[in-house]
Amino acid sequence: ALLVADGVQAARAAGHAIKGFKAGGGLAALDWLVAAQADILQEKVYRLKEQEATALGAAALAAEAAGLPWHARLRAQAVGRVFKPRISAEAARRLHGDWDKFVSAQQALAKELA
């Protein structure tokens, strides 16, 4: 969840407007993980009903790249559950700050061991 938040933070810093988070695939079945993602992002996260949303998305991209039609119904992403942030923005910032310290410590250790 924190690694995803790092990617979102980097994309936003680069000027990309990111809004509306969707979760699909195997790990999205874990309520606690999707809830943690909503907490850390301080945004709603929509878990898709389709458990194989990732595979369908990859298939859609492959079909489009090959010039094949892709049925619109398969593009539809029905939402199964919405997760809302349960912690304050300040608590989310603290968690992310602790994560940043952990990542820095791991990077320093990797350099030391190299």
Secondary structure, 3 states (H helix, E strand, C coil): CHHHHHHHHHHHHCCCCCCCEEECCHHHHCHHHHHHHHHHHCCCEEEECCCCHHHHHHHHHHHHHCCCCCCHHHHCCCEEEEECCCCCHHHHHHHHHHHHHHHHHHHHHHHHHC
